[in-house]
Amino acid sequence: MTATQQGWKRRERPPRLERRLAFDEYEQTRDFLDAVAVICEPGGYYPDISFGRTYANITIHAEQDAADIDPERLALADRIEELMSARPTPGQP
C-alpha cells in the first residue's frame, strides 16, 4: 500500500504530499514528532511540520524543481505512516 492510499493528499503545485494527524494529548504529539525526527536523520531530509497540542500537519515536498515526488520521499511518507499505525487510534485506549 502506498503512502497516498493511506491518508496522504497529493498536491501538484508545487508537488507535495500532505497529511494531518490527530492525537489525544500533547505527550503523544511530542513523542510522535520525536520519532519522525529520528527516521528523518539518516536521509537528511526533514518535512515541513506544523503542530498544536493534539495534531501535526506534515508536508513532504518534491526536490526543488522536480516534477514529482521521488521514491525516497514516498518511502519517508510510508515510514511516517508506519509510526502512526504503531500507536493507538485517538479516542481509544
Order of alpha helices (4+ residues) and beta strands (2+ residues): beta-beta-alpha-beta-beta-alpha
